[in-house]
Amino acid sequence: MDWRGFAQEMASMARSLLAQTSVTDTLRSITSAATELVEGCDAAGILVLRGLTVETLAPTDQVVVESDRLQERLREGPCFDAARGRAGEHVFRIFDFTAGQPRWAAFTSGARDLGLGSMMGFLLYTEDEDLGALNCYSRSPGAFTEISETAGWLLASHAAVAFSSARTHAQMQQAVATRHTIGEAMGILMGSRGLTEDQAFAVLRRYSQERNVKLREVARQVCERGDL
């Protein structure tokens, strides 16, 4: 392994991640980097758990989606476990799907049918939150070595920070846009109904609660229609 070259690639990737303009673009850059920087990696994706439902983000190949669906259905697998962050384990690896795997026996059998030979999962986490798992797949048994695992872990560490930062930025942008829309809707109600600012906001909030519709959606409707 040319670690000097790897370090240069990682530095370039880190700058590229910061330059992305959306969460989706950031995640696609991460999984693309995995296939380029992790030795033996044929495909990659990010698995996120919503309760017990699996969401696959930025897959580089359809087999990533199929593997995640299999893990969701069986409730087992290295990437499923990595995303749950159980027992303080941050890295999971199946060296060879053709060999017995007592820990994930059902998944191992299903993964062989998908044409997978080996895989790894890395927990994406920061000090404040667990974000899911970066998953690396190979169609060849024994493709991932200790060097592959080290490279994947370094990539996952950078990826977690970039993912968290991109998501926070997106949430802030959404919050600003929501406040703007609510303010515009309040102005419309104040003008059309002769309400004060507090009264206009109370009308929006009451309408939201009574109809179980999010406040930002109520505000959007007011902006489009000119009234409730």
N, C-alpha and C positions, 0 to 999 in steps of 0.2 A: 504494500500500500504506500503510495506516494503521499505522505501526510502533509508535506509542504504544499503540494498541488491541491490537496483536499482543503487545506486551510484557506488558500487563495480563492477556491471555488465557494467556500462557505462565506467568506467576506463579501464576495460579489453577490451571493444570494441574499445576504442580510440587507445590503443596500437596495437590492431589487424589491425585497418584501416591503420595505418602508416606502417605496415609490408607488406601490399599488394603490388604486383609487377606490377599491371596494373590498368587502370581506370575501366575496366570491373569487376575485382576482388573486387575493392573497393566498387563499387555500389552493387554488390551481397552481400557483407558483411553488407552493410547498410540496404538493404531490409530484409535480413534474421534477422538482429537484431531487426527490427521493429516488426516482428511476434513473437519474443521471449520476448521483453521488454515492448511493448505497450499492456496493458490489453484490451482484446477483439479483437485484430487484427488477422484475419484469413489469410490475404494476403496483400502484399505490392508491390509497384513499384515506379519508378521515371518517371514522365512525363516531357518531354522537348518539348518546342515549337520551331519550325523552321518556322518563319512567322506564318501561320495559320495551318501548318502541325504538327501533334502530333507524337512524337517518344516515345515509351515505353522502358525504360531501366530496366534491372534486375528484371523483374516481377517474383514473387514467385508462381503465379498461372495464368492460362489462363484468368480467369475472370478479371484480372487487364488489360490485353490487350484489352479485349472486352469493358470494361468500358471506357478506353481511346479513343477507336475508336468511341464509342457512343458520347463522349464529343466533339471530333473533328467534327463529322458529324453535331451535333446540335449547335456547337459553344457555349456551356454552360456547367456548372457543377462546383463543388467546386474546383476540382483539376485543371481544365482548368483555372479558375479564379486565383487560387494560383500561377500557373506558369506564369501568366501575371503580377502578383504583383500589381493589380489595387487598387487605393484608399488607399494605405498603409496597406492593409489587408494582414496578414501573415499566418492566420489560418482560415480554413473553415471546417464546420462540418454539416453533415446531420444526425440528431439524429435517425430518424425513416422514412424509405422509404414508410411505409404503411400510413403515415400521409401526408397531403397536404404540398407542398413546392412551394409557389408562385414564389420564386426567380428562381428556376430551375425546373419548372413544367414538361417540356418535358423530361428532363434527368431523373427525379425521376421516371416517368412512365417506361422508358426504363430500368433503373437500377433494378426495381422490377422484370422485365422479366428475368434479368440475375441472379436472385436469391440473390441479395444484400439486406441487411437489414439496414445498416448504413455505413458511411464512414467519413474520415477526410482528409484534404489536408494541407500540411505545405510548405510554400515557403522556398526554399533553397537559401540562399543569404549570401553574405559577404559585406563588405563595398564597394567593387569595382564592384560586378556583381551579377545578378540574374541568377541562374543555372537551375531552373525548380521547380518541386514540388515533395515532398515525399508524397505518397498517402497510406493511411491505409484503409482496407476494412474489413467488417464483414458481415457474412450471417445472423446475428441476429439483429433485430431492437433494438435500445437502448443500443447497446453493448459498445459505447464509452461514458465515463463519463468525468467530469472535470479533474479527475486524469489521465485518458487516454490521454487527450489533453495536460496536462502538461508534461507527460512522452514523448509524441510524439514530442513536441516542443523542449525539451532538446535534444532528439535524432537528430532532424533535424538540430539543431544548430551545433552539432558536425559533422554531416554528410556533411553540407555545406562546412566547412573548409577542411575536408578530400577530398571531391569531387574536390574542387578548386585546392588543392595541387596536387592531382593525375593528374588532367588534365594539369596543368602547367608543371609538370615533364614530362608527355608524349609529350607535345608540344616541350619542350626543347630537348628531345631525338630525335624527328623527325627532328628538325632543324639541330642538329649535324649530323644525318645520311644524310640529304639532302646536307649539305655543303661538306661532304665527297664524296658523289656520284658526285656532280658537279665538285669538284676538280679532281677526277679520270677521268671524261669525258674530262675535259680541258687538262689533261696530255696526253690523247690518241690523241686528235686533234693536240696538239703541236708537238707530235712525228710523226704523220702520214702526217701532212700538213706543217710542218715547221713554225708554227705560234708562236707568242709571247703569253704570258699569257693573256694579254688584248685582243688580237685578237681572241684567242680561246673562251674566255667568250663572246665576241661580236657575234661570230658565233652561239653559243648556244642560246643566247638571241634573235637574229634575227630569227632563226629557230622556236623558241617558239612562237614569236609574229606572224609570218607569218602563222603558222598552228594552232594557238590558242590552243597550248598544253602547259601544265605547264612545267616550266623550269626543275623541278626535274624529270619529266617523260622523257623529251628529253635527259637529262643526263643519265638516266637509260638505255635508248635505245642505246646510244653511248657505254656505258660500256658493254652491251650485244653483240652488233654487231661489235664493233671496229671502227665505223664511223657513220655518219648521213645517 
